[in-house]
Each structure stands twice: as C-alpha cells, then as structure tokens.
Amino acid sequence: MKTLNYFKNIISDLKIKKIPSSSKIFDWEVPAEWNIKDAYIKNARGKKIIDFKKNNLHLVSYSIPYQGILSKEELMPHLHTLPSKPNLIPYRTSYYKKDWGFCCSNKLLKSNDFKGPFKVFIDSSINKKGNLVYGEAYKKGKKKDEILLSTYCCHPSLANDNLSGLITAILLFEYIKNFSTQFSYRLVIAPETIGALCFLKKNKNINKILAGTIFSCTAGPDKLSIKEAYDNTHWINKISHLVLKKFTKNNYIIYPFSPEGSDERQYASPGFRIPTPSLHKSKYYEYDQYHTSGDNLNFISASNLNKTLNLYKEWFRAVDSFCYPKRKEMKGEFMLGKRNLYPGLGGSLNQKTNIRKKKQLNKNSILYGKTIITKNHLVGFNWLMHMSDGKNSNLDISKRSNLSLSLINECIKIFHEKGLITT
C-alpha cells in the first residue's frame, strides 16, 4: 500500500483497488494479508546474527508468527542459503503454505557466530479479512482500443527485479500522457501472478486490450533484450524487434516466449491471449544476482535505466503509429502533382542530375511543411497508393517496400493530412 501511495503522488489519477482476502480469482484464491513488524535469530551469546530490520530478505515472505529456542538441528530445515553464492542472501516466499523461515548467506553458517541454541522470533500477523491491493491508471486515446503497460510490486529490496521495472513503467506512462495518442493506454501495478489475475478478473473491458508489455528488470549492466510475445507474428512483437534493431544497431538478445517468467503467462493464457513482449536490461533468470541480496542498488544504474526508458519511448511511438491505412478512392493513382507532392519537372527521378547540396533546396525540390520530399518519399507514396486497401498495415507496407517504418509513417501522415487515406 505504501508503494502505491508513493506512486500516486506522481500519477495523481492512479486508482488503488482492493480485493478482499479469500476472494476466488479463477483457479486461485487471494491470500490472507500479511504484515510484519520484526524478525530475528540470536545465537547462544545473544547476538542477532539474522535481522529482518537490517535486510528484509532475511525473512521468508509470509512467514507465520513464531518464537522459540531451537538447536542447530531443529533450526536448519528453516534456513535457506545459496552454497554456490556464499556471500549472498536468497529471496524466498511462502504465500500459500503456512510455514516460517529465514534466509542468510552460506558464509554465516561457516562462521563462529553460528553457535546454538538459537532464539527465534517472528512478529508477524496473518489477516484473513485483509486485502490485496493494486494500482491502475488510464490514458484515453482517440480509440478505445488499449495497450497494456503492466508491472509488479511484490519483490522487496530487489533493485533490478523489480524496482527498475516499476520506475520505467511510471516514467513511460507520464511521458505518454504528454501526447495525443491513437490508442488508449492502461497502466497496471500489481503483485505478480495473483495481482495480474485479479486485474484480469475485475476488468470488464479486457476485450479492448489489443496487446501490451511487461516492465521487468530494466536497469542491469547486460545487453538489451526482448522476451517475445506468445505469438511472435503479432504486430507488437514485430514492432518491438524493429525498434530494438534500430536502437541497438541489431546488437540485442532474443529470448523466445516460454510459459514461465512474469505476468505474460497470465495475459497470454487461452482465455485472454494478450501478446505482451517485454524489453529488458539484464533479464530475470539470466544474471547471477537474480533473487538475491546481490540485486541491489550497486547492480543497477540510472544510466542503464534511462537507456531502457529511451528504448521504450521509441517503442511507444512506433506502437502508437500502427494502423491499416485505407484509400478513400481505390481506383488508379492519386494525382500528386496538384497536391504539391510530386516534382513539376518529370523524367529525372532515377538520374543523378540536379542533385541538391546538403540543407539546400534546388529549383525542383518539394518542401512540405518542414519535410523535404525525397525520392524515398515518392517511392513510399507509390507503395502507399498500391497497398492501402485497409488490409495491409504500415508494418506490411514497410516490409514490402523495404523502406523504414518511420518513412512510411511520414508518408501516411502526409496522405492523411491531404485527405487521401483513413487510418
């Protein structure tokens, strides 16, 4: 709740929604609300060797209340370590099993401090009449069709997974709000899995969501990457690749879709089939610090997060341009000359004559607003006239013409302003 209230100070129209514990959500049930005040383990000398208040990863999330004096043999089944990463504390949860446990470095178990008997104390509460909370914000576009921007807020003290995704999602949504958009955009901030399922259950207009993305792990040191949508032929998956190729000069990692990972599993399930590719910088599972205390503020950087954010800004601009242009008149070519979209002097288009110097117009060049109509624009106009039957998208026209999506979008914008096509 504190996390959502903090972000509500940034996005004033963020609506905080509550789902009562024990609510039936498809095949799941909303767990009881868990609250924690303190937890620790003291050794035989009374020294706190594990302390929740120093690092909240020390306690298994959703641990039930407990206190007692235990021997080493009794305590060990409740301790979680990573022998292969002896200095790191693992992150563990127990949402649906009534149990308790602590996490610590394997190094501690080998130290002189690990001497029993041990005093174990967990001051937690399980409220069966509590609530699951999640946040939702909406940006209205020209169309009711929606693009989903989803992220999760259930990983305490983990910087890349998923403080970085939260911040990226919030900043992108704030950026999108500055534009008049074709699509509407819906931001969802929810606990992973059960939170996404609650959103899907409670939203009555899920059928308006065309596609989306999951914001997860966006500020690590590794290459930019994509986890593809379940349908890798969907236009949002193709656009994501186009943007990545341009942004990284084709130097990025591709992870094919698999039904494991983050909330794409829920959105892509058979009852919804919402394609949600995700863009990452150090993807979950793929870095050694994943789900450990090593995923801290030293692992991520503001510059890495900003790089992914800039990528997502380009992604948004490309996504919002997606359309199926359709000519208002289907027969023959349009006469571009009378609309000042074609040179008055014919016959020289494919010859190296009258080449204008950089930033200088020759007598036969065309200036449309601030855009200099180039030969590529004229080629784009021809392909647009040829393919704009309402069945071919701007992506299809770009691929068939071998012209960039940005140039095709420029041509579409000009044709639309001239009243020649609808989108």
C-alpha positions in Angstrom: 0.0 0.0 0.0 2.9 2.4 0.8 4.4 1.7 -2.6 1.2 2.6 -4.4 0.6 5.7 -2.3 4.1 6.8 -3.1 3.5 6.5 -6.9 0.1 8.1 -6.5 2.0 11.3 -5.7 3.5 11.1 -9.2 0.4 9.8 -11.1 -2.4 11.6 -9.4 -5.1 9.6 -11.2 -3.7 6.3 -10.1 -6.6 4.3 -8.7 -5.8 2.0 -5.8 -8.1 -1.0 -5.9 -8.7 -3.6 -3.2 -9.6 -7.3 -3.5 -10.6 -9.0 -0.2 -8.6 -11.9 1.0 -10.1 -15.3 0.2 -11.7 -14.0 -3.0 -12.0 -16.6 -5.7 -9.9 -15.5 -8.7 -10.3 -18.1 -11.5 -8.5 -21.2 -10.0 -6.7 -19.1 -7.4 -7.6 -17.5 -4.1 -6.4 -14.2 -2.8 -4.1 -15.0 0.2 -4.6 -13.5 3.6 -2.9 -10.1 4.2 0.5 -10.5 5.7 2.0 -7.8 8.0 5.5 -8.0 9.6 6.9 -5.9 12.4 10.1 -7.7 13.4 12.0 -10.9 13.0 15.5 -12.1 14.1 17.6 -15.0 15.2 20.0 -14.7 18.2 22.9 -17.1 18.8 24.0 -18.6 22.1 25.7 -15.3 23.2 22.6 -13.3 22.5 23.9 -11.7 19.3 21.5 -11.1 16.4 23.0 -13.0 13.6 20.0 -12.7 11.3 17.9 -9.4 11.5 14.9 -8.6 9.4 15.3 -4.9 10.2 18.8 -4.8 8.6 17.7 -6.7 5.5 14.1 -7.8 4.9 15.3 -10.5 2.6 16.4 -12.3 5.8 12.8 -13.4 6.4 10.8 -15.7 4.1 7.9 -13.6 2.9 4.6 -14.6 4.5 6.3 -16.4 7.5 3.8 -17.1 10.2 4.4 -15.8 13.8 6.8 -17.9 15.8 9.1 -17.7 18.8 11.2 -20.4 20.5 14.6 -21.7 21.4 16.0 -24.2 18.8 19.0 -26.3 18.4 21.1 -26.2 15.2 19.5 -29.4 14.0 16.0 -28.0 14.6 16.8 -24.7 13.0 18.5 -25.8 9.8 15.3 -27.0 8.0 14.0 -23.4 8.3 17.2 -21.8 6.9 17.7 -21.0 3.2 21.1 -20.3 1.7 23.0 -20.5 -1.6 26.1 -22.6 -1.2 27.2 -21.6 -4.8 26.9 -17.9 -3.8 28.2 -18.0 -0.2 28.1 -14.2 0.4 24.5 -13.6 -0.9 21.1 -13.8 0.9 18.4 -15.6 -1.3 14.9 -14.2 -1.7 12.2 -16.8 -0.8 8.4 -16.7 -0.3 5.7 -18.9 1.1 2.4 -17.3 0.2 0.1 -20.4 0.2 1.9 -22.6 2.7 1.7 -21.9 6.4 5.3 -22.0 7.4 8.2 -19.8 8.6 11.8 -19.5 7.5 14.8 -17.3 7.3 17.4 -16.6 4.6 21.0 -15.9 5.1 24.4 -16.1 3.5 26.0 -19.6 3.5 29.1 -17.8 4.8 27.2 -17.2 8.1 26.7 -21.0 8.6 30.5 -21.5 8.5 31.3 -18.6 10.9 31.9 -18.7 14.7 28.7 -16.7 15.2 26.6 -19.7 14.1 26.5 -21.3 17.6 23.3 -22.5 19.2 21.0 -22.8 20.9 19.2 -20.1 18.9 16.4 -17.8 19.9 14.0 -17.4 17.0 11.4 -14.5 16.9 8.9 -13.6 14.2 6.4 -10.9 15.0 4.0 -11.2 12.0 0.3 -11.4 11.5 -2.0 -13.1 9.0 -5.2 -11.2 8.4 -7.9 -13.3 6.7 -10.1 -10.2 6.4 -7.3 -8.2 4.7 -7.0 -7.1 1.1 -4.8 -7.5 -2.0 -4.1 -4.0 -3.4 -3.1 -3.0 -6.9 -2.9 0.2 -8.9 -4.4 1.2 -12.2 -4.2 4.3 -14.3 -5.8 5.1 -17.7 -4.8 7.5 -20.5 -7.6 8.0 -23.1 -6.7 7.9 -26.7 -8.6 8.6 -29.9 -9.6 4.9 -30.0 -11.0 2.8 -27.2 -8.5 0.0 -28.2 -6.0 -0.3 -25.4 -2.3 -1.0 -25.0 -1.5 -2.6 -21.6 1.5 -1.4 -19.6 1.9 -3.9 -16.7 4.5 -4.2 -13.9 4.7 -5.8 -10.5 5.5 -4.5 -7.0 6.0 -7.6 -4.8 9.8 -8.1 -4.6 11.1 -6.2 -1.6 14.7 -4.9 -1.7 15.4 -6.2 -5.2 16.6 -3.4 -7.4 16.6 -4.8 -10.9 13.7 -7.2 -10.2 11.7 -5.1 -9.9 12.3 -1.6 -8.7 13.7 -0.8 -12.1 10.6 -2.1 -13.9 8.3 -0.1 -11.6 10.2 3.2 -12.3 10.4 2.6 -16.0 6.7 1.9 -16.3 5.8 5.0 -14.2 8.1 7.3 -16.2 6.9 6.0 -19.6 3.3 6.4 -18.6 4.0 10.0 -17.6 5.7 10.5 -20.9 2.8 9.1 -22.9 0.3 11.4 -21.1 2.0 14.4 -22.9 0.8 13.1 -26.3 -2.4 12.9 -28.2 -2.4 9.2 -28.8 -4.1 6.9 -31.2 -4.6 4.1 -28.7 -5.6 4.3 -25.1 -3.0 3.2 -22.5 -3.7 1.3 -19.2 -1.0 1.1 -16.5 -1.3 -1.8 -14.0 0.9 -2.1 -10.9 0.1 -5.3 -9.1 1.7 -8.2 -7.2 3.0 -10.7 -9.7 0.7 -13.6 -10.7 -2.2 -13.2 -8.3 -2.3 -9.4 -8.8 -2.4 -9.7 -12.6 -5.1 -12.4 -12.3 -7.2 -10.0 -10.1 -6.9 -7.3 -12.7 -8.0 -9.7 -15.5 -10.9 -10.9 -13.3 -12.2 -7.5 -12.3 -11.7 -5.5 -15.5 -14.9 -5.8 -17.6 -13.3 -4.5 -20.8 -10.4 -6.9 -21.2 -11.5 -7.4 -24.8 -10.4 -3.8 -25.6 -6.8 -4.7 -24.8 -5.0 -5.4 -28.1 -1.5 -6.0 -26.7 1.0 -4.7 -24.2 4.3 -5.1 -22.5 5.6 -6.2 -19.1 8.1 -3.9 -17.4 10.6 -6.1 -15.6 14.4 -5.9 -15.0 15.3 -2.8 -17.0 18.5 -1.4 -15.3 21.1 -4.1 -15.2 24.5 -4.0 -16.9 23.9 -6.5 -19.7 22.7 -6.1 -23.3 19.2 -5.0 -24.1 17.0 -7.9 -24.8 13.4 -9.0 -25.7 11.3 -11.8 -24.4 9.0 -12.3 -27.3 5.2 -12.4 -27.2 3.5 -15.8 -27.3 2.6 -15.0 -30.9 5.8 -13.9 -32.5 4.0 -13.0 -35.7 1.8 -10.4 -33.9 2.4 -6.8 -35.0 3.5 -5.7 -31.5 6.2 -8.3 -31.5 7.4 -7.2 -34.9 7.4 -3.6 -33.9 9.4 -4.4 -30.8 12.1 -6.1 -32.9 12.2 -3.2 -35.4 12.7 -0.7 -32.6 15.4 -2.8 -30.9 17.2 -3.4 -34.2 17.4 0.3 -34.8 18.1 1.3 -31.2 20.9 -1.2 -30.7 22.2 -1.4 -34.3 21.0 -5.1 -34.2 23.0 -5.9 -31.1 20.5 -7.4 -28.7 19.5 -10.7 -27.2 16.3 -12.6 -28.2 14.5 -14.8 -25.7 11.7 -16.8 -27.4 8.4 -17.0 -25.5 8.0 -19.7 -22.9 5.1 -20.1 -20.4 7.3 -19.2 -17.4 8.6 -16.0 -16.1 6.4 -13.0 -15.4 2.8 -12.0 -15.9 2.9 -12.7 -19.7 1.9 -16.2 -18.5 -1.5 -14.8 -17.3 -2.1 -12.4 -20.2 -1.3 -15.0 -22.8 -3.4 -17.8 -21.2 -6.0 -19.3 -23.5 -8.9 -17.2 -22.1 -7.1 -13.9 -22.9 -4.3 -14.3 -25.5 -3.0 -10.8 -25.0 0.5 -10.6 -26.6 3.0 -8.9 -24.2 6.6 -8.9 -25.3 9.0 -7.4 -22.7 12.2 -5.4 -23.1 14.9 -6.0 -20.6 18.4 -4.9 -19.5 19.6 -8.0 -17.6 16.6 -10.2 -17.8 15.3 -12.3 -14.8 16.9 -15.7 -14.6 19.9 -14.6 -16.7 22.1 -12.8 -14.1 23.8 -14.3 -11.1 22.4 -11.8 -8.6 18.8 -12.7 -9.5 16.6 -13.2 -6.4 19.4 -12.5 -4.0 20.8 -9.6 -2.0 23.2 -9.0 -4.8 20.4 -7.5 -6.8 20.9 -4.2 -5.1 21.4 -0.5 -6.0 25.1 -1.3 -6.8 24.0 -3.8 -9.5 21.8 -1.3 -11.4 22.4 2.2 -12.6 20.4 5.3 -13.5 22.1 5.4 -16.9 21.1 1.8 -17.7 17.5 2.5 -16.6 17.5 5.7 -18.7 18.7 3.7 -21.8 15.8 1.3 -21.4 13.4 4.1 -20.9 14.6 5.8 -24.1 14.1 2.5 -25.9 10.6 2.2 -24.5 9.8 5.8 -25.6 10.8 4.8 -29.2 8.7 1.6 -28.7 5.7 3.7 -27.7 6.0 6.0 -30.7 6.2 3.0 -33.1 3.4 1.1 -31.4 1.1 4.1 -31.4 1.7 4.5 -35.2 0.4 1.1 -36.0 -2.5 1.3 -38.5 -4.2 -0.2 -41.5 -4.3 2.8 -44.0 -7.1 2.7 -46.4 -7.6 4.9 -49.5 -10.7 6.9 -49.8 -10.6 6.4 -53.6 -9.4 2.9 -54.7 -9.2 3.3 -58.4 -5.9 4.4 -60.0 -3.2 6.5 -58.6 -3.7 9.9 -56.9 -2.5 12.9 -58.9 0.2 14.0 -56.5 1.4 17.0 -58.5 -1.7 19.1 -57.9 -1.2 18.4 -54.2 2.4 19.7 -54.4 3.7 16.2 -53.6 5.5 15.5 -57.0 8.2 17.4 -58.8 6.9 19.7 -61.6 9.8 18.6 -63.8 9.4 15.0 -64.9 11.9 12.4 -66.2 14.8 12.9 -63.8 13.8 10.8 -60.8 16.2 8.0 -61.4 19.1 10.1 -62.8 21.9 11.8 -61.0 21.1 15.3 -62.1 20.3 18.5 -60.3 21.5 16.9 -57.0 20.9 19.5 -54.3 23.6 20.2 -51.8 23.0 19.2 -48.2 20.5 21.5 -46.5 19.9 23.4 -49.7 16.8 23.1 -52.0 17.2 23.0 -55.8 14.5 24.6 -58.0 12.7 21.3 -58.4 12.6 20.1 -54.8 9.4 20.0 -52.8 9.1 21.3 -49.3 6.0 20.0 -47.4 5.9 21.9 -44.1 9.3 21.2 -42.6 9.7 18.0 -44.6 11.8 17.9 -47.7 10.1 15.4 -50.1 12.9 13.0 -51.1 12.9 10.3 -53.8 12.3 7.8 -51.0 9.1 9.7 -50.1 7.9 9.4 -53.7 8.7 5.6 -53.6 6.7 5.5 -50.3 3.8 7.3 -51.8 3.7 4.8 -54.6 3.7 1.8 -52.3 1.1 3.5 -50.1 -1.2 4.0 -53.0 -0.6 0.4 -54.1 -1.2 -1.3 -50.7 -3.6 1.0 -48.8 -6.6 -1.3 -49.1 -7.3 -1.5 -45.3 -5.9 -5.0 -45.2 -2.2 -4.1 -45.1 -0.7 -2.4 -42.1 2.0 0.2 -42.1 4.4 -2.6 -41.0 3.4 -4.7 -44.1 4.0 -1.7 -46.4 7.4 -1.0 -44.8 8.5 -4.6 -45.2 7.2 -5.0 -48.8 8.7 -1.6 -49.9 12.0 -2.1 -48.0 11.5 1.4 -46.6 11.8 2.3 -42.9 8.7 2.3 -40.8 9.4 5.9 -39.9 9.4 7.0 -43.5 6.3 5.1 -44.3 4.7 6.7 -41.3 5.7 10.1 -42.6 4.1 9.3 -45.9 0.9 8.1 -44.1 0.8 11.3 -42.1 1.1 13.4 -45.3 -1.6 11.4 -47.2 -3.9 11.6 -44.1 -3.5 15.4 -43.9 -4.2 15.6 -47.6 -7.4 13.7 -47.1 -6.4 10.8 -49.3 -6.5 7.9 -46.7 -8.1 7.0 -43.4 -6.2 5.1 -40.7 
